[in-house]
């Protein structure tokens, strides 16, 4: 995609759409209720993003304690950062997208879709460069042990 087109879409197109919807909602319910609704969605979104962020940070810690790489959780955290930005921007379209991204299964599905699409996550099989394993024989670790009863 052309970077200039993307720049125009982000910095000109989205604010124009937001302005249109703010004017339409303002003409229906009035200016003061529209401003109040915009402030309310920003506050509610901030609280919800904070709660989701703490939950995601705890899942990162649990994954690290298990010795796993918390890649999906870290990407969810980055997506939560973008969600918080969307909810803080005044407007109803960005608020709707932000509130949709606060749904954890939807957010995880979006992260997994991105990983598959980018080629980072491949379906099935061991990662490249790992030797093939023979699953017909159980893996036996030999060693000695001593039982010490209290």
Sine and cosine of phi, psi and omega as CSV:
sin_phi,cos_phi,sin_psi,cos_psi,sin_omega,cos_omega
0.00,0.00,0.63,-0.77,-0.02,-1.00
-0.90,0.43,0.80,-0.60,-0.02,-1.00
-0.88,0.47,-0.55,0.84,0.02,-1.00
-0.91,0.41,-0.65,0.76,0.04,-1.00
-0.90,0.43,-0.66,0.75,0.04,-1.00
-0.90,0.45,-0.67,0.74,0.05,-1.00
-0.87,0.49,-0.72,0.70,0.02,-1.00
-0.90,0.44,-0.64,0.77,0.00,-1.00
-0.90,0.43,-0.71,0.71,-0.05,-1.00
-0.95,0.32,-0.71,0.70,-0.17,-0.99
-0.99,-0.17,-0.16,0.99,0.05,-1.00
-0.85,-0.53,-0.74,0.68,-0.09,-1.00
-0.92,0.39,-0.75,0.66,-0.04,-1.00
-0.90,0.44,-0.72,0.69,0.05,-1.00
-0.88,0.47,-0.56,0.83,0.04,-1.00
-0.92,0.39,-0.65,0.76,0.05,-1.00
-0.91,0.42,-0.68,0.73,0.03,-1.00
-0.88,0.47,-0.69,0.73,0.02,-1.00
-0.88,0.47,-0.67,0.75,0.03,-1.00
-0.86,0.51,-0.74,0.67,-0.02,-1.00
-0.93,0.37,-0.58,0.81,0.07,-1.00
-0.89,0.45,-0.65,0.76,0.03,-1.00
-0.92,0.39,-0.68,0.74,0.00,-1.00
-0.90,0.44,-0.73,0.69,0.01,-1.00
-0.91,0.41,-0.64,0.76,0.03,-1.00
-0.89,0.46,-0.57,0.82,0.03,-1.00
-0.96,0.29,-0.39,0.92,0.01,-1.00
-1.00,0.07,-0.72,0.69,-0.10,-1.00
-0.94,-0.35,-0.15,0.99,0.00,-1.00
0.97,-0.26,0.29,-0.96,-0.09,-1.00
-0.95,0.31,-0.73,0.68,-0.06,-1.00
-0.90,0.43,-0.72,0.69,0.06,-1.00
-0.89,0.46,-0.55,0.84,0.03,-1.00
-0.91,0.41,-0.69,0.72,0.04,-1.00
-0.90,0.44,-0.68,0.73,0.03,-1.00
-0.88,0.47,-0.66,0.75,0.03,-1.00
-0.91,0.42,-0.62,0.78,0.02,-1.00
-0.91,0.41,-0.68,0.73,0.03,-1.00
-0.92,0.39,-0.65,0.76,0.01,-1.00
-0.88,0.48,-0.70,0.71,-0.01,-1.00
-0.91,0.41,-0.55,0.83,0.03,-1.00
-0.92,0.39,-0.68,0.73,-0.01,-1.00
-0.93,0.37,-0.74,0.67,0.01,-1.00
-0.87,0.49,-0.68,0.73,0.02,-1.00
-0.89,0.46,-0.66,0.76,0.03,-1.00
-0.88,0.47,-0.67,0.74,0.02,-1.00
-0.91,0.42,-0.71,0.70,-0.03,-1.00
-0.92,0.39,-0.63,0.78,0.03,-1.00
-0.91,0.42,-0.62,0.78,0.03,-1.00
-0.89,0.45,-0.71,0.71,0.02,-1.00
-0.89,0.46,-0.71,0.71,0.01,-1.00
-0.91,0.41,-0.59,0.80,0.02,-1.00
-0.90,0.43,-0.66,0.75,0.05,-1.00
-0.90,0.44,-0.67,0.74,0.03,-1.00
-0.88,0.47,-0.68,0.73,0.01,-1.00
-0.91,0.40,-0.64,0.77,0.03,-1.00
-0.90,0.44,-0.61,0.80,0.04,-1.00
-0.92,0.40,-0.62,0.79,0.04,-1.00
-0.92,0.39,-0.57,0.82,0.08,-1.00
-0.89,0.46,-0.71,0.70,0.02,-1.00
-0.89,0.46,-0.66,0.75,0.03,-1.00
-0.90,0.44,-0.66,0.75,0.03,-1.00
-0.90,0.43,-0.64,0.77,0.03,-1.00
-0.91,0.41,-0.62,0.79,0.04,-1.00
-0.91,0.42,-0.51,0.86,0.05,-1.00
-0.99,0.16,-0.10,0.99,0.00,-1.00
0.99,0.10,0.31,0.95,0.00,-1.00
-0.99,-0.16,0.35,-0.94,0.09,-1.00
-1.00,0.03,0.86,-0.51,-0.06,-1.00
-1.00,0.07,0.82,0.57,-0.09,-1.00
-0.91,0.42,-0.73,0.68,-0.05,-1.00
-0.91,0.41,-0.66,0.75,0.01,-1.00
-0.91,0.42,-0.61,0.79,0.02,-1.00
-0.92,0.39,-0.64,0.77,0.06,-1.00
-0.92,0.38,-0.58,0.82,0.09,-1.00
-0.89,0.45,-0.62,0.79,0.06,-1.00
-0.90,0.44,-0.65,0.76,0.06,-1.00
-0.91,0.42,-0.63,0.78,0.04,-1.00
-0.92,0.39,-0.57,0.82,0.09,-1.00
-0.91,0.42,-0.57,0.82,0.07,-1.00
-0.89,0.46,-0.70,0.71,0.06,-1.00
-0.90,0.43,-0.61,0.79,0.03,-1.00
-0.89,0.46,-0.69,0.72,0.04,-1.00
-0.88,0.48,-0.64,0.77,0.05,-1.00
-0.90,0.45,-0.68,0.73,0.01,-1.00
-0.89,0.45,-0.63,0.78,-0.03,-1.00
-0.96,0.26,-0.42,0.91,0.03,-1.00
-0.99,0.15,-0.42,0.91,0.05,-1.00
-0.93,0.36,0.68,-0.73,0.01,-1.00
-0.95,0.31,0.75,-0.66,0.02,-1.00
0.54,-0.84,0.38,-0.93,-0.08,-1.00
-1.00,-0.07,-0.48,0.88,0.00,-1.00
-0.94,0.33,-0.74,0.67,0.02,-1.00
-0.91,0.41,-0.54,0.84,0.07,-1.00
-0.91,0.41,-0.65,0.76,0.01,-1.00
-0.90,0.44,-0.70,0.72,0.03,-1.00
-0.91,0.41,-0.65,0.76,0.02,-1.00
-0.89,0.45,-0.69,0.73,0.01,-1.00
-0.93,0.37,-0.53,0.85,0.08,-1.00
-0.91,0.42,-0.62,0.79,-0.01,-1.00
-0.96,0.28,-0.15,0.99,0.08,-1.00
-0.99,0.16,-0.13,0.99,0.05,-1.00
-0.99,0.15,0.93,-0.37,-0.12,-0.99
-0.83,0.56,-0.70,0.72,0.01,-1.00
-0.90,0.44,-0.58,0.81,0.03,-1.00
-0.93,0.37,-0.66,0.75,0.02,-1.00
-0.90,0.44,-0.70,0.71,0.01,-1.00
-0.90,0.44,-0.65,0.76,0.03,-1.00
-0.89,0.46,-0.62,0.78,0.03,-1.00
-0.92,0.40,-0.64,0.76,0.03,-1.00
-0.91,0.42,-0.71,0.71,0.01,-1.00
-0.90,0.43,-0.63,0.78,0.05,-1.00
-0.88,0.48,-0.70,0.72,0.00,-1.00
-0.89,0.46,-0.67,0.74,-0.01,-1.00
-0.91,0.42,-0.65,0.76,0.03,-1.00
-0.92,0.38,-0.67,0.74,-0.05,-1.00
-0.92,0.39,-0.58,0.81,-0.02,-1.00
-0.98,0.20,-0.17,0.99,0.01,-1.00
1.00,0.06,0.06,1.00,0.00,-1.00
-0.95,0.31,-0.63,0.78,-0.03,-1.00
-0.94,-0.35,0.86,-0.51,-0.01,-1.00
-0.95,-0.31,0.63,-0.78,0.00,-1.00
-0.97,0.26,0.67,-0.74,0.16,-0.99
0.92,0.40,0.36,-0.93,0.13,-0.99
0.96,0.27,0.30,-0.96,0.04,-1.00
-0.96,0.27,0.32,-0.95,0.04,-1.00
-0.89,0.45,0.44,-0.90,0.00,-1.00
-0.88,0.48,0.62,-0.79,0.04,-1.00
1.00,-0.06,-0.10,1.00,0.03,-1.00
-1.00,0.00,0.64,-0.76,-0.01,-1.00
-0.94,0.35,0.54,-0.84,0.02,-1.00
-0.91,0.41,0.61,-0.79,-0.02,-1.00
-0.96,-0.29,0.56,-0.83,0.05,-1.00
-0.99,-0.11,0.98,-0.22,-0.07,-1.00
-0.99,0.15,-0.05,1.00,-0.01,-1.00
-0.97,0.24,-0.49,0.87,0.01,-1.00
-0.98,-0.22,0.76,-0.65,0.06,-1.00
-0.93,0.36,0.53,-0.85,-0.01,-1.00
-0.99,0.14,0.81,-0.58,-0.05,-1.00
-0.90,-0.44,0.78,-0.62,0.10,-1.00
-0.96,-0.27,0.86,-0.51,-0.01,-1.00
-1.00,-0.05,0.58,-0.82,0.01,-1.00
0.01,-1.00,0.02,-1.00,0.02,-1.00
-0.89,-0.46,0.49,-0.87,0.07,-1.00
-0.62,-0.79,0.32,-0.95,0.01,-1.00
-0.68,-0.73,0.77,-0.64,0.00,-1.00
-1.00,-0.03,0.78,-0.63,0.05,-1.00
-0.89,-0.46,0.93,-0.38,0.02,-1.00
-1.00,0.04,0.60,-0.80,0.01,-1.00
-0.99,0.15,0.00,0.00,0.00,0.00
